[in-house]
Amino acid sequence: MLGKWLTDQTVNIVDSVGDWKEAIQICAKPLLENNAISQNYVEAIFQLHESIGPYYVLAPGIAMPHARPEQGVNQLGLSMLLVKQGVKFNSTENDPVYLITLLAASDSTSHIEMLTQLAELFSESNDMQTIFNAQNSDQILAVINRY
């Protein structure tokens, strides 16, 4: 199922970014372009981060930025960005983050299956290592398409 959402249009790799905001903005770009989210959604993530910290940094090297559906989600969407050199999100235990997966849930239930499959992926250390070491999006998608 993840392959339905994560495609060569929504999975990107960069060597480095200036900061966590730039990483989120780059990750959000495909969802902005296909109108799954509005810029308000990205701004809501920034505001939440500023007020409560990096709540979406899930594990060492992995972040899943998201906000509430009513804060700018037009339709269910998912995008992924690998930052080869990592980026600090001010998450003491989990920085640097290498993989950012931006989740846009249009309601409180439609994304549950997507989250379940992402949780499976994130818990498979060999697959995550393959993703962290990927040189191109095809290598990431080869892993994604097994979920």
C-alpha positions in Angstrom: 0.0 0.0 0.0 2.8 2.5 0.7 3.8 2.3 -2.9 0.4 3.9 -3.7 1.5 7.0 -1.8 5.3 7.0 -2.0 6.3 7.3 -5.7 9.1 8.8 -7.7 7.1 12.1 -7.5 6.9 12.0 -3.7 10.2 10.5 -2.6 13.3 12.7 -2.8 17.0 12.7 -1.7 19.2 15.7 -0.9 22.7 15.8 0.4 22.1 18.4 3.0 19.7 21.2 4.1 20.2 24.4 6.0 17.9 23.5 8.9 14.8 21.5 9.9 12.4 24.0 8.4 14.1 23.7 5.0 13.9 19.9 5.3 10.2 20.0 6.0 9.6 22.5 3.2 11.4 20.3 0.7 9.6 17.2 1.9 6.2 19.1 1.6 6.9 20.3 -1.9 5.4 17.3 -3.8 2.2 17.5 -1.6 1.9 21.2 -2.2 2.4 20.7 -5.9 -0.4 18.0 -6.1 -2.6 20.1 -3.9 -2.8 17.4 -1.1 -1.9 20.2 1.4 -1.7 23.9 1.4 1.2 26.1 2.7 -0.9 26.6 5.8 -0.3 22.9 6.8 3.5 23.5 6.6 3.2 26.6 8.7 1.1 24.7 11.3 3.8 22.1 11.6 6.4 24.9 12.1 4.2 26.6 14.8 3.6 23.3 16.6 7.3 22.6 16.6 8.1 26.1 18.0 5.5 25.8 20.7 5.9 22.1 21.9 9.1 21.0 20.3 9.9 18.2 17.8 6.9 16.1 18.7 7.1 14.2 15.4 10.7 12.9 15.7 9.7 9.3 16.3 13.0 7.4 16.7 16.7 7.9 16.0 17.0 9.3 12.5 13.3 9.3 11.7 10.7 12.2 11.7 7.1 12.2 10.6 5.9 15.9 10.6 2.2 16.3 10.6 -0.5 18.7 11.9 -4.3 18.5 12.2 -6.4 17.8 9.1 -8.2 21.1 9.4 -4.9 23.0 9.3 -4.5 22.7 5.5 -5.0 19.1 4.3 -7.0 18.8 1.1 -6.6 15.0 0.6 -4.6 12.1 2.1 -1.0 12.3 1.2 2.5 11.1 2.0 6.0 12.3 1.0 9.5 11.2 2.0 12.8 13.0 2.0 16.2 11.4 2.7 18.8 14.0 3.9 22.1 12.2 3.5 24.0 14.3 6.0 21.2 14.5 8.4 19.5 17.5 10.0 19.0 18.5 13.6 15.4 18.9 14.8 16.5 19.7 18.4 15.5 16.2 19.5 18.2 15.3 22.0 17.8 11.6 21.8 17.0 11.2 18.1 19.1 13.8 16.2 20.3 13.8 13.5 17.3 13.0 11.4 17.9 11.4 8.0 14.4 10.4 6.9 11.5 12.8 7.0 8.1 11.3 6.1 5.4 14.0 5.9 1.9 12.8 6.6 -1.2 14.6 5.5 -4.3 13.0 7.0 -7.6 14.3 5.7 -9.6 12.9 8.7 -9.0 10.9 11.9 -9.2 7.4 10.3 -8.3 7.2 6.6 -4.5 7.2 7.4 -4.5 4.4 10.0 -3.5 1.7 7.5 -0.8 3.9 6.1 0.5 4.5 9.6 0.5 0.8 10.4 2.6 0.0 7.3 5.0 2.9 8.1 5.4 1.5 11.6 6.2 -1.9 10.2 8.8 -0.3 7.8 10.3 1.9 10.6 10.7 -1.2 12.8 12.6 -3.2 10.2 16.2 -2.2 10.9 17.6 -3.8 7.7 15.1 -2.0 5.5 15.7 1.3 7.3 19.5 0.9 6.8 18.9 0.3 3.1 16.8 3.5 2.9 19.4 5.5 5.0 22.1 4.4 2.6 20.1 4.9 -0.6 21.8 6.8 -3.5 18.6 7.4 -5.5 14.8 7.3 -5.0 14.5 3.9 -6.9 16.5 2.2 -4.1 14.1 3.7 -1.5 11.0 2.7 -3.6 12.3 -0.9 -3.9 12.0 -1.1 -0.1 8.7 0.9 0.1 7.0 -1.4 -2.4 7.3 -4.4 -0.1 5.0 -2.7 2.4 
